[in-house]
Amino acid sequence: VLLATDARAAARLLPGLRVPDFHPVTVVHHTTDDAPRTGSALLLDADRGGPVAHTAVISEVDPSRAPAGRALISSTVLGTPPSDLEAAVRTHLARLYGTSTHRWETLAVHHTREAVPAMPAPHDLRRPVRLLAGLYVCGDHRDTSTVQGALHSAHRATTAILKDLGAAGSMHRADPTPTAQAA
């Protein structure tokens, strides 16, 4: 059995599994008639001059995500959002994109209290994925607290499963089939 879920759900299903502390994340989605001229680039605010950690014109990557004929901008606020979230985000986005945001329409605001597992020092970067014979768990709570960490823990778990089952070679259909070499 491979349990691939968030830490809290995993602990409900497997009592005794450690549940880390979490960091909240808020994602704000805006739409506008005129897309900022950044293309598909992800803008990061290294100076932390406002609440937005990163933002992107999502419709430049996937036009089907935006309302017809409009641009979709998605922005991420890490931690507890400010009480004046809408005004603070608009002010910060105007500075980041170098354009007015007054005509931007807020489509949605999604706040997730337990979005990202905390990684206080010293953080165990490679928590075990094999718990018992035949029982495996993966997720961002078993590795680094990122999407990449979740994927890496899933790779570690599937590798452990294949090894425990005695599977040899690649399980990927795209990998070439080994051929016998002439002696």
Residue pairs with C-beta under 8 A, 6 or more apart in sequence:
1 134
1 135
1 136
2 136
2 137
2 138
2 157
2 158
2 161
3 10
3 13
3 14
3 135
3 136
3 137
3 138
4 137
4 138
4 139
4 154
4 157
5 13
5 139
6 114
6 139
6 140
6 141
7 17
7 18
7 19
7 20
7 117
7 139
7 140
7 141
8 19
8 114
10 17
10 137
10 139
10 141
11 17
11 18
11 19
14 131
14 135
14 137
17 131
17 137
19 141
20 117
20 118
20 141
20 145
21 117
21 118
21 120
22 113
22 114
22 115
22 116
22 117
22 118
23 78
23 79
23 115
23 116
23 117
23 118
24 78
24 79
24 80
24 81
24 111
24 112
24 113
24 114
24 115
25 76
25 77
25 78
25 79
25 111
25 112
25 115
25 116
26 76
26 77
26 81
26 85
26 109
26 110
26 111
26 112
27 74
27 75
27 76
27 77
27 109
27 110
28 74
28 75
28 77
28 85
28 86
28 89
28 106
28 108
28 109
29 72
29 73
29 74
29 75
29 106
29 107
29 108
29 109
29 110
30 72
30 73
30 74
30 75
30 93
30 101
30 104
30 105
30 106
30 107
31 66
31 67
31 70
31 71
31 72
31 73
31 104
31 105
31 107
32 70
32 71
32 73
32 101
32 103
32 104
32 105
33 69
33 70
33 71
33 103
34 71
35 57
35 59
35 60
35 71
35 73
36 57
36 71
36 73
36 97
36 98
36 99
38 56
38 57
38 60
38 97
39 57
39 60
40 56
40 57
40 60
40 61
41 56
42 54
42 55
42 56
43 54
43 55
43 56
43 96
43 97
44 53
44 54
45 52
45 53
45 54
45 92
45 96
49 92
49 95
50 88
50 89
50 91
50 92
50 95
50 96
51 77
51 81
51 82
51 85
51 88
51 89
51 92
52 75
52 76
52 77
52 89
52 92
52 93
52 96
53 76
53 77
53 78
54 75
54 76
55 73
55 74
55 75
55 76
55 93
55 96
55 97
56 73
56 74
57 71
57 72
57 73
58 65
58 66
58 72
58 73
58 74
59 65
59 66
59 70
59 71
59 72
59 73
60 71
65 72
66 72
67 107
72 107
73 93
73 104
75 89
75 93
77 85
77 89
81 111
82 88
85 109
86 106
86 109
90 101
90 102
90 104
91 101
93 101
93 104
94 100
94 101
116 140
116 145
116 146
117 140
117 141
117 145
118 145
119 144
119 145
123 144
125 143
125 144
126 142
126 143
126 156
127 141
127 142
127 143
127 153
128 142
129 136
129 137
129 138
129 142
129 153
129 156
129 157
129 160
130 136
130 157
130 160
130 164
131 137
133 164
134 164
136 157
136 160
136 161
137 157
138 150
138 153
138 154
138 156
138 157
139 150
139 153
139 154
140 146
140 147
140 149
140 150
140 153
142 149
142 153
142 156
142 157
143 149
143 150
143 152
143 153
143 156
144 152
162 171
169 178
